[in-house]
Amino acid sequence: MTEILTDLAGRPVIVGSGIAGLMAALTLAPKPVVLVTQAALGAGTSSAWAQGGIAASIGADDSANLHLADTLAAGDGLCDREIAADILREAPAMIGLLEKLGVCFDRSGEGRLALGLEAAHSRPRIVHAKGDGTGAAIIRALVQAVSATPSITVLANFEVRRLALADGAIGGVLCASGGRAFIVPTPHVLLATGGLGGLYEATTNPVINFGQGIVLAARAGAELADMEFVQFHPTALRSKRRPLALVSEAVRGEGAFLINERGERFMADQPARELAPRDVVARAISAEIARGGKVYLDAREALGARFSSRFPVIDTLCRGAGVDPARHLIPVEPAVHYHMGGVATDKNGRSCVPGLWVAGEAASTGLHGANRLASNSLLEAAVMGMRSARDIAGTTACLRPTVIEPLPLQPDASPVRPIVSAHLSVLRNGRSIHGAIGALLPFVEKEGPATDPATVGLLIAVFAALRTESRGAHARTDFPLKHVHARRQRMNLSQVLNFARAVASDPLERSA
């Protein structure tokens, strides 16, 4: 029996309590809103684990145009220039707004905001809070603000399993909590559910995040964009811990460098060396590991005894793995860190499904293109959460009767991880991609705990199969070159399934 939460009917529903979801809820105040979160408020989110900071062009020698140029270069020809410029222009004002909401960003001795340098940025423009604890500091401040806002109703430990539709538009959200089913009738839903790192065995993201928002939107008829672009952070701390701890790019920004087990600095001949775009560094490290080698980050000379004060969180994580970064080499490997693809949206977060907005990592705005520039993600989440909320506030829609479906089983990504990890990692090829399609499709076509995670994995695989080039975070060993003309890919779930079934039924396609 599904309980209808009639007392909350008609209120906008925000799904997710990372930066995008929290900013949206606060922006909608004092309008009554429901915030649904899978764990406690702000917990289990990638936002809270973000170390790098927020990119903002506020330095004396910086500008929004320089920030845009760096973003476009990292995006490898696939950024939406207009969208990117629009979001990046808001960065300085967003830093000020977050400070008003209680975030204390790090400052220099002169009282100015302290600005760090990260890979592929031409200027120091990364704003931090508590060194490498930026995400946690922002989440703490926003959670406190949300908790003090009476217009926001929080449904904690509620998991959204499906979006209910009425005449092709959003009609409500179907949730599970404590073994019971609930539906919140609403014509307005904002998905701010984060990424899909939990589909992979090596990830720095919460393992519960397998792309829930993407599959919810896809099943509702939304268009997906650029699903093949999965960013692997080059320097996750190699250990038995899951998820893997992140060794922020900012450590390399302070002068730490990469070496292999032979002591060779294998990035020395690359433009920008260790501060090359993430896809370049991740591929170089993967190549070293593929030949049977090991890779380390050497921060001994660049930071030494300063490491623990400059990067207190990373220092603690390293010591937990038996590594003193002031005296030892830090063992690293690539791990899934961010997804540039997702639900296709406009500049206000609208999807093609009436009544459905998506913000943050679950969305694909066109800001990141084929490869995200470091520290643009928290900025995008904050800006798009705010914009989506403003757009929702200016939209009127009536509640429509919806058909209440049976509650789907609780998702389980464990059968999917080995398939996705083996076939859709840093380096890909046609045979491996088609292998993933053949292995994932049976999970997708039968209802079970692995169905939703397998659907997200299949989306990645089909988009990867259709991109017969290497661009940004998508590297194919059988198509190492780029096409002359870059293009974004967009498909809905029906189109993806049709392609996957054609591949699975054709032996020639499977062996291609």
Residue, then its C-alpha position, 0 to 999 in steps of 0.5 A: m500500500t502506497e501512502i499519499l502524503t497529501d499534506l505536502a501535495g503541490r509543493p516543489v520537491i527537491v531530490g538530493s541534499g548536496i550543494a545544488g539541492l540545498m541552494a535550491a531549497l534556500t532560494l525557494a524560501p519562503k515558498p514551501v518546499v519538500l527536500v527528499t534526501q536518501a540519508a541524513l541532510g547533507a550526508g552521503t553527498s559528493s559535495a561534502w567530500a569535495q577538497g579542491g574548492i570553487a573556481a572563481s575569477i576574482g584575482a587582480d590578474d584574472s577575468a571571466n573571459l580567462h576562466l572561460a578560455d580555460t574551461l573551453a580548452a579543458g572541455d576539448g571542443l564540446c562545451d556550450r560556449e554561451i552556457a559556460a560563459d553565463i555560469l562562469r560570470e556568476a562565480p564572484a557573486m556566488i562566492g559572496l552569496l555563500e559567505k552570506l549563508g555562513v561559509c568562511f572561505d580561507r583568506s590571506g594575511e592581508g584579509r583577501l580571499a586566498l586563491g589556489l592553482e589547479a590543473a589547466h587553470s591559467r591563473p590561481r582562482i580556486v577558493h577554499a574553505k578550511g584548506d582541503g575541506t571546502g565541500a564539507a565546510i559549504i555543506r555544514a553552512l547550508v545544512q544549518a541554514v536549511s535547518a533554520t528555514p521553516s518553509i523547507t520540509v526535509l524527508a530524510n532517509f527517503e529514497v526516490r524510486r520513480l517519478a510519477l507521470a500524468d499526461g506526459a508531465i511530472g505528477g509526483v515522486l514515489c519514495a521508499s522509507g522504512g520498508r514503506a512506500f510513499i508518494v508526494p504529489t507535485p507538478h515540480v521536481l528538481l533532481a539534484t542527486g549527484g553522480l554515478g561513481g558507485l557504478y565503478e569499483a575504483t571511485t572517490n564518490p559515495v558508493i551509493n551514488f550510481g546515477q539515480g537521477i539520470v535513470l529516474a529522468a530517463r524512465a520519465g522520457a528525458e533526453l540524455a547528453d554526453m553520457e560517455f564522458v566519465q572523468f577519472h581523477p588521476t590521483a586517488l590514494r591506492s589502498k583497500r579502502r572503498p571508496l578511495a580517498l582523493v589526493s586533490e589536484a591542489v597537491r600537484g598545484e603546490g608542486a608535488f610531482l608524479i613518478n613511477e616505481r623506477g623513479e622516472r618522472f613520466m609526465a615531464d615531457q607533457p605540456a604543463r606536466e602534472l598540471a595537464p588536464r585530468d584526462v591527460v594525466a589519468r591516461a598517462i598513469s593508466a598506461e604506467i599501471a597497464r604495463g605492470g608498473k606503479v605510480y606515486l605522488d612525491a610531495r616530500e620536497a614541495l611540501g614536506a612538513r607543511f603537508s599536514s597544515r596545508f592539506p589536513v584531510i588528505d594527511t589524515l587519509c594518507r596516515g590511515a593508509g600507513v603513509d606519511p606524505a611528508r616523508h613517504l611517496i603517496p601511492v596513487e591510481p585513477a578513480v572515477h570522480y565526476h561525470m560530465g554527461g547526464v540529463a540534458t537541460d537548458k540554462n535554467g535547469r529544465s529538462c524536456v519533461p514538463g515539470l522536471w528540472v535537474a541540477g548539479e552532476a546529474a545534469s548536462t548543461g554543456l559547461h564541462g564539455a568532454n572534460r571538466l575543468a577542476s573546481n568548476s563543479l561546485l560552482e555549477a551546482a550552486v549556480m544551477g541549483m539557484r537558477s532552477a529554483r528561481d525558474i520553478a518559482g516563476t512556473t505555475a502548474c496544476l496537480r494532475p491525478t497520477v497512476i501509482e505504480p508498484l514500488p521497485l526493488q531497492p537498487d543494488a549496483s554490485p553485479v554491475r560494478p565488475i562489468v562497468s569497471a572492466h569495459l568502460s574505464v579510462l582506456r576503451n575499445g569497440r570490443s570491450i564497449h560492445g562486451a559491456i552492452g551485451a553483459l548489461l542488457p539482460f539486467v536492464e530487460k528484467e526487473g530486479p535490484a540491478t536494473d536501474p544501475a545496469t541501465v545507467g551503465l548501458l547508457i554510458a556504453v551505448f554513448a561510448a560505442l557511438r563516439t568513434e574518436s578519442r576526446g576529453a575523458h573518452a579515450r578509445t585505443d581503436f580510435p585514437l584521433k579526434h573527429v574534425h568537427a566536435r559534436r555533442q550526443r543526445m538520445n533518450l532511453s528508447q533510442v539507447l535500448n534500440f541500439a543496444r538490442a541491435v548490438a546484442s543480436d548481431p554477432l558482427e557488431r559484438s565482435a567489432 
